[in-house]
C-alpha cells in the first residue's frame, strides 16, 4: 500500500506541475515544475519523505528500463551521418560553455 501511495504522490506533483505550467504558459516542462513543487513541499514539511520513499525506490529500481525507448530512438538515427556531427558539436560546445561559466562563477564566489 505504501508503494501505491508513494507513486500516487509523485504522479500528483507531476500533474500539478503540468497543469500549472499549462495554465500560466511557463516555458518549463511540467515534470520539472512538479519536482520543484515537490521539493518545496518537502522542505516546508507539508509532505513527509516517508510517504514517497517506497514509491520512489521502486521507480529507481526500474530506471534502466525507462531509458530503453531513448536508446532505441538513438539507434534508429545511427546512420544519420552529418546530423551526428552537429549533435556532437552542440553537446561538446554546451559542455565546455557550462564548465567555463561554472569555473568563472566559482572563482568569483570563492575570492
C-alpha positions in Angstrom: 0.0 0.0 0.0 2.9 2.4 0.8 4.2 1.7 -2.7 1.0 2.9 -4.3 0.7 5.9 -2.0 4.3 7.0 -2.9 3.7 6.7 -6.6 0.4 8.5 -6.3 2.1 11.4 -4.6 4.7 11.6 -7.4 2.1 11.5 -10.0 0.1 14.2 -8.2 3.0 16.5 -8.2 3.7 15.7 -11.8 0.1 16.5 -12.7 0.1 19.7 -10.6 3.3 20.9 -12.3 1.9 20.1 -15.8 -1.3 21.9 -15.0 0.5 24.9 -13.6 2.8 25.4 -16.5 0.0 24.9 -18.9 -2.3 27.4 -17.1 0.4 30.0 -16.7 2.1 29.4 -20.0 5.5 28.9 -18.4 8.4 27.8 -20.7 9.2 24.9 -18.3 8.4 21.2 -18.6 5.6 20.2 -16.3 7.7 17.5 -14.8 10.4 20.0 -13.8 7.8 22.3 -12.3 6.3 19.4 -10.4 9.6 18.3 -9.0 10.2 21.9 -7.9 6.8 22.0 -6.1 7.6 18.6 -4.5 11.0 20.0 -3.3 9.2 23.0 -1.8 6.6 20.7 -0.1 9.4 18.5 1.3 11.4 21.5 2.6 8.3 23.0 4.2 7.4 19.7 5.8 4.0 19.8 4.0 4.9 16.3 2.6 6.8 13.8 4.6 9.6 11.9 2.9 8.4 8.6 4.3 5.2 9.0 2.2 7.2 9.0 -1.0 10.2 6.8 -0.2 8.7 3.4 -1.1 7.3 4.6 -4.4 10.5 6.4 -5.4 12.7 3.4 -4.5 10.6 1.1 -6.7 10.8 3.6 -9.7 14.5 3.9 -9.2 14.7 0.1 -9.4 13.4 0.1 -12.9 15.1 3.3 -14.1 17.2 1.5 -16.6 14.1 0.2 -18.4 12.7 3.7 -18.7 15.7 4.6 -20.9 15.1 1.8 -23.4 12.9 4.0 -25.7 15.5 6.7 -25.8 18.2 4.1 -26.6 16.0 2.7 -29.4 15.5 6.2 -30.8 19.2 6.9 -30.8 19.9 3.5 -32.6 17.2 4.4 -35.2 19.2 7.5 -36.1 22.6 5.9 -36.0 23.0 6.2 -39.8 22.2 9.9 -39.9 25.8 10.8 -40.6 26.2 14.6 -40.7 23.4 15.1 -38.2 25.5 13.3 -35.6 28.4 15.7 -36.2 26.1 18.7 -35.5 24.7 17.0 -32.4 28.1 16.1 -31.1 29.4 19.6 -31.7 26.4 21.1 -29.9 26.9 18.8 -26.9 30.6 19.5 -26.8 30.2 23.3 -27.0 27.5 23.2 -24.5 29.5 21.2 -22.0 32.6 23.5 -22.5 30.4 26.6 -22.0 28.9 25.1 -18.9 32.4 24.3 -17.5 33.7 27.8 -18.3 30.8 29.6 -16.7 30.8 27.3 -13.7 34.5 27.8 -13.2 34.2 31.5 -13.6 31.3 31.8 -11.1 33.1 29.6 -8.6 36.3 31.6 -8.8 34.4 34.9 -8.3 32.4 33.4 -5.4 35.4 32.0 -3.6 37.6 35.1 -3.9 
